[in-house]
Amino acid sequence: MTTAPDPAFAPPTGAVNPAGYFWYGTAALWTALPTNGAWAALPHDASGYGQKMFFGRDGYYWQAEPLPALTVTGRRLEADAPPLDAQTATNGFHADFGSFMLVGGNFPAAGCWEVAAAYAETSLTYVIWITP
């Protein structure tokens, strides 16, 4: 699983760190990951586990790019499974975080997943546990 960097990363936008999460990435592309390394109790049905993934980028403004050119992929590391089913990115804004990019995804199985995000010339990869 991906652990918090030392020293801690702080988004240049001044985004508030959500409780139980840490910021991971660089000014060019970042996300918030759980300190325990797992997303648990996600909505679940026959197609898998659903999760919304938030990403930030210095200079990203939600109204200027309502459908950001962000792509997200994922693969299970410890066993065979279909890839992460990631939706087209959209935009968002919250007073605590500012402008952000949002991708809904469906993880077909619980387990250890590598998630990769790419925007322009920048990429970000992390490992997360999906637990029932």
Disulfide bonds with the S-S distance in Angstrom:
none
